[in-house]
Amino acid sequence: MRVIVAGAVAWTDVGAVRRELAKLPPGSVVVHGDCPGADAIAGRVAAELGLAVEAMAKNAADRTRFGREAWKGLNERMLATGAALVLVFHAAFERSKGSKHVAELAERASVEVRVFSA
């Protein structure tokens, strides 16, 4: 199962990320946006759990297309990898930009989204 983990750069709750990643089936791949906070925690925890990790970063094409909102291109590319689930860790999800964007993209693509705020 391919799973995108997204969330706040200020996210520090390792336990919440560990709890959700531990529920994934063996052989799952955790895809994240290679940022501090939720992404970094997910990468570290997934590796500890023996899951494959794919860290993706904003690239030149994202910056050309979206400028200061290059994260939109990253979100599109992460979703295009064939994710079956998106886990979002963000204490202020409704006010977020990137986390909310990836969740909305996923929902439009009929990909399950689970949001954790605490």
C-alpha positions as CSV (number, residue, x, y, z in Angstrom):
1,M,0.0,0.0,0.0
2,R,1.3,3.5,-0.9
3,V,0.6,6.0,1.7
4,I,1.3,9.8,1.7
5,V,2.1,11.4,5.0
6,A,1.7,15.2,5.1
7,G,1.3,17.7,7.8
8,A,2.6,20.7,9.7
9,V,6.3,21.5,10.0
10,A,5.6,22.3,13.6
11,W,4.2,18.7,14.3
12,T,6.1,17.0,17.1
13,D,3.8,14.1,18.1
14,V,5.9,11.1,17.2
15,G,3.4,8.8,19.0
16,A,0.5,9.7,16.8
17,V,2.5,9.1,13.6
18,R,3.9,5.8,15.0
19,R,0.4,4.7,16.0
20,E,-0.9,5.2,12.5
21,L,2.0,3.9,10.5
22,A,2.1,0.8,12.7
23,K,-1.4,0.0,11.4
24,L,-0.1,-0.2,7.8
25,P,0.3,-3.6,6.1
26,P,3.8,-5.1,5.7
27,G,5.4,-3.9,2.5
28,S,3.7,-0.5,2.6
29,V,5.5,2.5,1.1
30,V,5.4,5.8,3.0
31,V,5.7,8.9,0.7
32,H,6.4,12.3,2.2
33,G,7.3,15.8,1.1
34,D,10.8,15.8,2.8
35,C,10.1,18.7,5.1
36,P,10.6,19.1,8.9
37,G,7.8,18.1,11.3
38,A,5.3,15.5,10.2
39,D,7.1,14.5,7.1
40,A,10.5,14.0,8.8
41,I,8.9,12.1,11.7
42,A,7.0,9.8,9.2
43,G,10.2,9.0,7.3
44,R,12.1,8.2,10.5
45,V,9.3,6.1,12.0
46,A,8.5,4.3,8.8
47,A,12.1,3.2,8.5
48,E,12.1,2.1,12.1
49,L,9.0,0.0,11.4
50,G,10.7,-1.6,8.3
51,L,8.5,0.2,5.8
52,A,9.9,1.6,2.5
53,V,10.2,5.4,2.5
54,E,10.1,7.7,-0.5
55,A,11.0,11.3,0.3
56,M,10.0,13.7,-2.5
57,A,11.0,17.4,-2.7
58,K,9.8,20.4,-4.6
59,N,11.7,20.7,-7.9
60,A,12.4,23.2,-10.5
61,A,9.3,22.3,-12.5
62,D,7.1,22.9,-9.4
63,R,8.8,26.3,-8.9
64,T,8.3,27.3,-12.5
65,R,4.7,26.3,-12.6
66,F,3.6,27.5,-9.1
67,G,6.3,29.9,-8.0
68,R,6.1,30.4,-4.2
69,E,3.4,27.8,-4.0
70,A,5.7,25.1,-5.5
71,W,4.3,22.7,-2.8
72,K,1.2,22.4,-5.0
73,G,3.3,20.6,-7.7
74,L,4.9,18.4,-5.1
75,N,1.5,17.4,-3.7
76,E,0.3,16.6,-7.2
77,R,3.4,14.5,-7.9
78,M,3.1,12.6,-4.6
79,L,-0.5,11.8,-5.3
80,A,0.3,10.7,-8.9
81,T,2.6,7.9,-7.4
82,G,-0.6,5.9,-6.8
83,A,-1.3,6.5,-3.2
84,A,-4.2,4.6,-1.7
85,L,-4.3,6.6,1.6
86,V,-3.3,10.1,2.8
87,L,-2.5,10.6,6.5
88,V,-2.4,14.3,7.5
89,F,-1.0,15.4,10.9
90,H,-1.8,19.1,11.5
91,A,-3.1,20.8,14.6
92,A,-4.7,23.6,12.6
93,F,-5.7,21.7,9.5
94,E,-8.6,24.0,8.5
95,R,-6.1,26.9,8.3
96,S,-3.4,25.0,6.6
97,K,-2.4,25.5,3.0
98,G,-0.3,22.5,1.9
99,S,-1.9,19.9,4.1
100,K,-5.4,20.9,3.1
101,H,-4.4,21.1,-0.6
102,V,-3.1,17.5,-0.7
103,A,-6.2,16.3,1.2
104,E,-8.5,18.0,-1.3
105,L,-6.6,16.6,-4.2
106,A,-6.8,13.1,-2.7
107,E,-10.5,13.4,-2.0
108,R,-11.2,14.5,-5.6
109,A,-9.2,11.4,-6.7
110,S,-11.3,9.2,-4.4
111,V,-8.2,8.4,-2.2
112,E,-9.0,8.0,1.5
113,V,-7.8,10.8,3.7
114,R,-7.4,10.7,7.5
115,V,-6.7,13.9,9.4
116,F,-5.1,13.9,12.9
117,S,-5.1,17.2,14.8
118,A,-3.8,16.1,18.2
